[in-house]
Amino acid sequence: MERDLSWKMFFQRWPATIPKVGIVVTSLNEPIAFSSFQVSEQMVLLERDRPDTSGARSIIVPWHEITIVKLTSPIDPAQFKDMGFKPLS
């Protein structure tokens, strides 16, 4: 349950200054590249700019199925503060 809330908060706090592109890795170890996303209470809708091998352009993933999020754009570390990250002091 804690992992669910962590990923939900991460996506909900996504700053407008960071492109909504990256890769979500699911609990089945499936990497899903995305070019945009939308959130709901229980899931994230990942949108792709090209279809995957099965022809899908939109993938709906429950929060609890996300294990890793990889960001593919160069990002200034200060921008992560809006997502809840802070440097160690």
N, CA, C and O atoms as a GROMACS GRO file, in nm:
protein
  356
    1MET      N    1   0.081  -0.120   0.000
    1MET     CA    2   0.000   0.000   0.000
    1MET      C    3   0.086   0.127   0.000
    1MET      O    4   0.053   0.225  -0.066
    2GLU      N    5   0.196   0.124   0.074
    2GLU     CA    6   0.285   0.241   0.080
    2GLU      C    7   0.343   0.272  -0.057
    2GLU      O    8   0.353   0.388  -0.095
    3ARG      N    9   0.383   0.168  -0.132
    3ARG     CA   10   0.438   0.188  -0.265
    3ARG      C   11   0.333   0.255  -0.355
    3ARG      O   12   0.366   0.342  -0.435
    4ASP      N   13   0.205   0.213  -0.341
    4ASP     CA   14   0.096   0.273  -0.419
    4ASP      C   15   0.093   0.424  -0.399
    4ASP      O   16   0.089   0.500  -0.496
    5LEU      N   17   0.096   0.467  -0.274
    5LEU     CA   18   0.089   0.610  -0.243
    5LEU      C   19   0.212   0.685  -0.289
    5LEU      O   20   0.203   0.800  -0.332
    6SER      N   21   0.328   0.620  -0.281
    6SER     CA   22   0.452   0.685  -0.324
    6SER      C   23   0.449   0.718  -0.473
    6SER      O   24   0.480   0.830  -0.512
    7TRP      N   25   0.411   0.621  -0.556
    7TRP     CA   26   0.407   0.645  -0.700
    7TRP      C   27   0.295   0.741  -0.736
    7TRP      O   28   0.311   0.824  -0.826
    8LYS      N   29   0.184   0.730  -0.669
    8LYS     CA   30   0.073   0.821  -0.695
    8LYS      C   31   0.116   0.965  -0.667
    8LYS      O   32   0.092   1.054  -0.749
    9MET      N   33   0.179   0.989  -0.553
    9MET     CA   34   0.227   1.123  -0.518
    9MET      C   35   0.333   1.170  -0.617
    9MET      O   36   0.334   1.287  -0.655
   10PHE      N   37   0.421   1.080  -0.658
   10PHE     CA   38   0.527   1.114  -0.752
   10PHE      C   39   0.467   1.168  -0.882
   10PHE      O   40   0.507   1.275  -0.929
   11PHE      N   41   0.372   1.096  -0.939
   11PHE     CA   42   0.311   1.139  -1.064
   11PHE      C   43   0.222   1.262  -1.045
   11PHE      O   44   0.219   1.349  -1.132
   12GLN      N   45   0.150   1.271  -0.935
   12GLN     CA   46   0.064   1.387  -0.912
   12GLN      C   47   0.144   1.515  -0.891
   12GLN      O   48   0.095   1.624  -0.921
   13ARG      N   49   0.264   1.504  -0.840
   13ARG     CA   50   0.349   1.622  -0.815
   13ARG      C   51   0.442   1.655  -0.932
   13ARG      O   52   0.529   1.740  -0.919
   14TRP      N   53   0.424   1.589  -1.044
   14TRP     CA   54   0.513   1.607  -1.159
   14TRP      C   55   0.509   1.754  -1.201
   14TRP      O   56   0.403   1.804  -1.238
   15PRO      N   57   0.624   1.825  -1.196
   15PRO     CA   58   0.626   1.967  -1.232
   15PRO      C   59   0.603   1.989  -1.381
   15PRO      O   60   0.644   1.907  -1.464
   16ALA      N   61   0.537   2.098  -1.414
   16ALA     CA   62   0.511   2.131  -1.555
   16ALA      C   63   0.641   2.155  -1.631
   16ALA      O   64   0.643   2.144  -1.754
   17THR      N   65   0.749   2.187  -1.560
   17THR     CA   66   0.877   2.216  -1.626
   17THR      C   67   0.953   2.090  -1.666
   17THR      O   68   1.053   2.098  -1.737
   18ILE      N   69   0.907   1.974  -1.621
   18ILE     CA   70   0.973   1.847  -1.656
   18ILE      C   71   0.888   1.776  -1.760
   18ILE      O   72   0.770   1.754  -1.738
   19PRO      N   73   0.947   1.741  -1.876
   19PRO     CA   74   0.869   1.670  -1.977
   19PRO      C   75   0.810   1.540  -1.922
   19PRO      O   76   0.875   1.469  -1.845
   20LYS      N   77   0.688   1.510  -1.961
   20LYS     CA   78   0.618   1.390  -1.914
   20LYS      C   79   0.658   1.270  -1.999
   20LYS      O   80   0.574   1.205  -2.061
   21VAL      N   81   0.787   1.241  -2.002
   21VAL     CA   82   0.839   1.126  -2.077
   21VAL      C   83   0.926   1.041  -1.986
   21VAL      O   84   0.991   1.092  -1.895
   22GLY      N   85   0.925   0.913  -2.011
   22GLY     CA   86   1.007   0.823  -1.932
   22GLY      C   87   0.969   0.680  -1.959
   22GLY      O   88   0.909   0.646  -2.060
   23ILE      N   89   1.007   0.596  -1.863
   23ILE     CA   90   0.981   0.453  -1.872
   23ILE      C   91   0.932   0.406  -1.736
   23ILE      O   92   0.997   0.430  -1.634
   24VAL      N   93   0.818   0.338  -1.734
   24VAL     CA   94   0.768   0.274  -1.613
   24VAL      C   95   0.800   0.126  -1.626
   24VAL      O   96   0.776   0.065  -1.730
   25VAL      N   97   0.855   0.068  -1.520
   25VAL     CA   98   0.880  -0.076  -1.516
   25VAL      C   99   0.778  -0.135  -1.418
   25VAL      O  100   0.764  -0.088  -1.305
   26THR      N  101   0.707  -0.238  -1.465
   26THR     CA  102   0.602  -0.299  -1.383
   26THR      C  103   0.658  -0.413  -1.299
   26THR      O  104   0.773  -0.453  -1.314
   27SER      N  105   0.573  -0.463  -1.210
   27SER     CA  106   0.612  -0.576  -1.125
   27SER      C  107   0.641  -0.702  -1.206
   27SER      O  108   0.705  -0.794  -1.155
   28LEU      N  109   0.594  -0.708  -1.331
   28LEU     CA  110   0.624  -0.820  -1.420
   28LEU      C  111   0.753  -0.795  -1.498
   28LEU      O  112   0.784  -0.868  -1.592
   29ASN      N  113   0.826  -0.690  -1.460
   29ASN     CA  114   0.952  -0.652  -1.523
   29ASN      C  115   0.932  -0.608  -1.668
   29ASN      O  116   1.020  -0.626  -1.752
   30GLU      N  117   0.816  -0.551  -1.698
   30GLU     CA  118   0.784  -0.501  -1.831
   30GLU      C  119   0.812  -0.352  -1.837
   30GLU      O  120   0.748  -0.276  -1.765
   31PRO      N  121   0.907  -0.308  -1.922
   31PRO     CA  122   0.930  -0.164  -1.936
   31PRO      C  123   0.826  -0.104  -2.031
   31PRO      O  124   0.801  -0.158  -2.139
   32ILE      N  125   0.766   0.007  -1.989
   32ILE     CA  126   0.667   0.076  -2.071
   32ILE      C  127   0.715   0.219  -2.091
   32ILE      O  128   0.713   0.300  -1.998
   33ALA      N  129   0.757   0.251  -2.214
   33ALA     CA  130   0.797   0.388  -2.246
   33ALA      C  131   0.671   0.472  -2.260
   33ALA      O  132   0.571   0.425  -2.316
   34PHE      N  133   0.675   0.596  -2.210
   34PHE     CA  134   0.560   0.683  -2.222
   34PHE      C  135   0.602   0.823  -2.266
   34PHE      O  136   0.713   0.868  -2.237
   35SER      N  137   0.510   0.891  -2.335
   35SER     CA  138   0.535   1.027  -2.382
   35SER      C  139   0.441   1.127  -2.315
   35SER      O  140   0.452   1.248  -2.337
   36SER      N  141   0.348   1.077  -2.235
   36SER     CA  142   0.258   1.159  -2.157
   36SER      C  143   0.184   1.067  -2.062
   36SER      O  144   0.190   0.945  -2.075
   37PHE      N  145   0.113   1.125  -1.965
   37PHE     CA  146   0.036   1.042  -1.873
   37PHE      C  147  -0.077   1.123  -1.811
   37PHE      O  148  -0.076   1.246  -1.812
   38GLN      N  149  -0.174   1.050  -1.757
   38GLN     CA  150  -0.283   1.106  -1.678
   38GLN      C  151  -0.299   1.018  -1.556
   38GLN      O  152  -0.268   0.899  -1.560
   39VAL      N  153  -0.348   1.076  -1.446
   39VAL     CA  154  -0.361   1.000  -1.322
   39VAL      C  155  -0.506   0.991  -1.277
   39VAL      O  156  -0.587   1.079  -1.306
   40SER      N  157  -0.537   0.882  -1.206
   40SER     CA  158  -0.664   0.868  -1.137
   40SER      C  159  -0.631   0.824  -0.994
   40SER      O  160  -0.514   0.812  -0.959
   41GLU      N  161  -0.731   0.800  -0.915
   41GLU     CA  162  -0.707   0.758  -0.777
   41GLU      C  163  -0.635   0.624  -0.769
   41GLU      O  164  -0.550   0.603  -0.681
   42GLN      N  165  -0.667   0.533  -0.858
   42GLN     CA  166  -0.615   0.396  -0.849
   42GLN      C  167  -0.509   0.362  -0.953
   42GLN      O  168  -0.436   0.264  -0.935
   43MET      N  169  -0.499   0.441  -1.062
   43MET     CA  170  -0.413   0.402  -1.173
   43MET      C  171  -0.350   0.522  -1.243
   43MET      O  172  -0.387   0.637  -1.218
   44VAL      N  173  -0.254   0.490  -1.331
   44VAL     CA  174  -0.196   0.590  -1.419
   44VAL      C  175  -0.220   0.544  -1.563
   44VAL      O  176  -0.204   0.426  -1.595
   45LEU      N  177  -0.258   0.638  -1.648
   45LEU     CA  178  -0.276   0.612  -1.790
   45LEU      C  179  -0.150   0.662  -1.860
   45LEU      O  180  -0.124   0.782  -1.865
   46LEU      N  181  -0.074   0.569  -1.915
   46LEU     CA  182   0.050   0.602  -1.986
   46LEU      C  183   0.020   0.608  -2.135
   46LEU      O  184  -0.042   0.518  -2.191
   47GLU      N  185   0.063   0.716  -2.197
   47GLU     CA  186   0.040   0.733  -2.340
   47GLU      C  187   0.173   0.724  -2.414
   47GLU      O  188   0.274   0.778  -2.371
   48ARG      N  189   0.168   0.651  -2.526
   48ARG     CA  190   0.288   0.629  -2.607
   48ARG      C  191   0.276   0.705  -2.738
   48ARG      O  192   0.166   0.723  -2.789
   49ASP      N  193   0.389   0.751  -2.793
   49ASP     CA  194   0.384   0.817  -2.923
   49ASP      C  195   0.387   0.717  -3.038
   49ASP      O  196   0.355   0.753  -3.152
   50ARG      N  197   0.425   0.593  -3.010
   50ARG     CA  198   0.424   0.485  -3.108
   50ARG      C  199   0.362   0.362  -3.043
   50ARG      O  200   0.377   0.344  -2.922
   51PRO      N  201   0.293   0.279  -3.119
   51PRO     CA  202   0.234   0.159  -3.059
   51PRO      C  203   0.342   0.061  -3.014
   51PRO      O  204   0.451   0.056  -3.071
   52ASP      N  205   0.310  -0.017  -2.911
   52ASP     CA  206   0.402  -0.123  -2.870
   52ASP      C  207   0.385  -0.243  -2.962
   52ASP      O  208   0.313  -0.234  -3.062
   53THR      N  209   0.450  -0.354  -2.931
   53THR     CA  210   0.448  -0.471  -3.020
   53THR      C  211   0.309  -0.532  -3.036
   53THR      O  212   0.285  -0.604  -3.132
   54SER      N  213   0.218  -0.503  -2.944
   54SER     CA  214   0.082  -0.553  -2.957
   54SER      C  215  -0.013  -0.448  -3.016
   54SER      O  216  -0.133  -0.472  -3.026
   55GLY      N  217   0.041  -0.332  -3.054
   55GLY     CA  218  -0.039  -0.227  -3.117
   55GLY      C  219  -0.099  -0.126  -3.021
   55GLY      O  220  -0.174  -0.038  -3.064
   56ALA      N  221  -0.069  -0.137  -2.892
   56ALA     CA  222  -0.128  -0.046  -2.792
   56ALA      C  223  -0.054   0.086  -2.786
   56ALA      O  224   0.069   0.090  -2.790
   57ARG      N  225  -0.129   0.194  -2.778
   57ARG     CA  226  -0.072   0.329  -2.759
   57ARG      C  227  -0.099   0.382  -2.619
   57ARG      O  228  -0.028   0.472  -2.573
   58SER      N  229  -0.200   0.328  -2.552
   58SER     CA  230  -0.233   0.371  -2.415
   58SER      C  231  -0.231   0.248  -2.326
   58SER      O  232  -0.285   0.143  -2.361
   59ILE      N  233  -0.169   0.263  -2.208
   59ILE     CA  234  -0.158   0.153  -2.114
   59ILE      C  235  -0.202   0.204  -1.977
   59ILE      O  236  -0.156   0.309  -1.933
   60ILE      N  237  -0.290   0.132  -1.913
   60ILE     CA  238  -0.338   0.170  -1.780
   60ILE      C  239  -0.273   0.076  -1.679
   60ILE      O  240  -0.286  -0.046  -1.688
   61VAL      N  241  -0.202   0.135  -1.583
   61VAL     CA  242  -0.126   0.056  -1.485
   61VAL      C  243  -0.171   0.093  -1.344
   61VAL      O  244  -0.170   0.211  -1.308
   62PRO      N  245  -0.212  -0.005  -1.263
   62PRO     CA  246  -0.245   0.024  -1.123
   62PRO      C  247  -0.119   0.070  -1.049
   62PRO      O  248  -0.008   0.023  -1.078
   63TRP      N  249  -0.135   0.160  -0.955
   63TRP     CA  250  -0.019   0.213  -0.881
   63TRP      C  251   0.066   0.102  -0.822
   63TRP      O  252   0.188   0.110  -0.826
   64HIS      N  253   0.002  -0.002  -0.766
   64HIS     CA  254   0.079  -0.107  -0.698
   64HIS      C  255   0.163  -0.192  -0.792
   64HIS      O  256   0.249  -0.267  -0.746
   65GLU      N  257   0.140  -0.182  -0.924
   65GLU     CA  258   0.219  -0.260  -1.020
   65GLU      C  259   0.348  -0.190  -1.063
   65GLU      O  260   0.433  -0.251  -1.128
   66ILE      N  261   0.365  -0.063  -1.027
   66ILE     CA  262   0.486   0.011  -1.066
   66ILE      C  263   0.598  -0.021  -0.968
   66ILE      O  264   0.582  -0.012  -0.847
   67THR      N  265   0.713  -0.059  -1.024
   67THR     CA  266   0.830  -0.086  -0.940
   67THR      C  267   0.940   0.018  -0.958
   67THR      O  268   1.012   0.052  -0.864
   68ILE      N  269   0.954   0.071  -1.080
   68ILE     CA  270   1.059   0.168  -1.111
   68ILE      C  271   1.006   0.268  -1.212
   68ILE      O  272   0.927   0.232  -1.300
   69VAL      N  273   1.049   0.393  -1.200
   69VAL     CA  274   1.022   0.494  -1.302
   69VAL      C  275   1.158   0.549  -1.346
   69VAL      O  276   1.237   0.594  -1.264
   70LYS      N  277   1.182   0.543  -1.477
   70LYS     CA  278   1.306   0.596  -1.533
   70LYS      C  279   1.272   0.723  -1.610
   70LYS      O  280   1.179   0.724  -1.691
   71LEU      N  281   1.347   0.829  -1.585
   71LEU     CA  282   1.325   0.956  -1.655
   71LEU      C  283   1.429   0.968  -1.765
   71LEU      O  284   1.549   0.952  -1.740
   72THR      N  285   1.384   0.997  -1.884
   72THR     CA  286   1.473   0.995  -2.000
   72THR      C  287   1.517   1.133  -2.047
   72THR      O  288   1.599   1.144  -2.138
   73SER      N  289   1.465   1.239  -1.987
   73SER     CA  290   1.504   1.376  -2.023
   73SER      C  291   1.607   1.428  -1.924
   73SER      O  292   1.602   1.394  -1.806
   74PRO      N  293   1.702   1.511  -1.972
   74PRO     CA  294   1.793   1.576  -1.878
   74PRO      C  295   1.713   1.670  -1.787
   74PRO      O  296   1.631   1.748  -1.835
   75ILE      N  297   1.738   1.661  -1.657
   75ILE     CA  298   1.660   1.739  -1.561
   75ILE      C  299   1.753   1.804  -1.460
   75ILE      O  300   1.844   1.740  -1.407
   76ASP      N  301   1.729   1.932  -1.434
   76ASP     CA  302   1.802   2.003  -1.330
   76ASP      C  303   1.761   1.944  -1.195
   76ASP      O  304   1.641   1.937  -1.166
   77PRO      N  305   1.855   1.901  -1.112
   77PRO     CA  306   1.821   1.840  -0.984
   77PRO      C  307   1.727   1.924  -0.896
   77PRO      O  308   1.650   1.869  -0.818
   78ALA      N  309   1.733   2.056  -0.909
   78ALA     CA  310   1.647   2.142  -0.828
   78ALA      C  311   1.499   2.120  -0.862
   78ALA      O  312   1.412   2.144  -0.778
   79GLN      N  313   1.470   2.075  -0.984
   79GLN     CA  314   1.331   2.053  -1.024
   79GLN      C  315   1.266   1.936  -0.949
   79GLN      O  316   1.144   1.927  -0.945
   80PHE      N  317   1.344   1.849  -0.892
   80PHE     CA  318   1.291   1.735  -0.820
   80PHE      C  319   1.227   1.775  -0.686
   80PHE      O  320   1.152   1.697  -0.628
   81LYS      N  321   1.257   1.895  -0.637
   81LYS     CA  322   1.199   1.940  -0.510
   81LYS      C  323   1.047   1.940  -0.515
   81LYS      O  324   0.982   1.904  -0.417
   82ASP      N  325   0.990   1.979  -0.629
   82ASP     CA  326   0.845   1.981  -0.644
   82ASP      C  327   0.785   1.841  -0.636
   82ASP      O  328   0.666   1.825  -0.608
   83MET      N  329   0.866   1.739  -0.661
   83MET     CA  330   0.820   1.601  -0.654
   83MET      C  331   0.839   1.543  -0.514
   83MET      O  332   0.807   1.427  -0.489
   84GLY      N  333   0.890   1.624  -0.422
   84GLY     CA  334   0.906   1.579  -0.285
   84GLY      C  335   1.047   1.537  -0.247
   84GLY      O  336   1.070   1.491  -0.135
   85PHE      N  337   1.144   1.552  -0.338
   85PHE     CA  338   1.281   1.516  -0.308
   85PHE      C  339   1.356   1.633  -0.245
   85PHE      O  340   1.325   1.749  -0.272
   86LYS      N  341   1.454   1.602  -0.162
   86LYS     CA  342   1.537   1.707  -0.104
   86LYS      C  343   1.677   1.650  -0.084
   86LYS      O  344   1.693   1.530  -0.062
   87PRO      N  345   1.779   1.737  -0.093
   87PRO     CA  346   1.916   1.690  -0.072
   87PRO      C  347   1.940   1.658   0.074
   87PRO      O  348   1.877   1.714   0.164
   88LEU      N  349   2.032   1.565   0.097
   88LEU     CA  350   2.073   1.533   0.234
   88LEU      C  351   2.157   1.648   0.289
   88LEU      O  352   2.237   1.707   0.216
   89SER      N  353   2.140   1.677   0.414
   89SER     CA  354   2.224   1.783   0.473
   89SER      C  355   2.287   1.737   0.600
   89SER      O  356   2.361   1.813   0.663
   0.00000   0.00000   0.00000
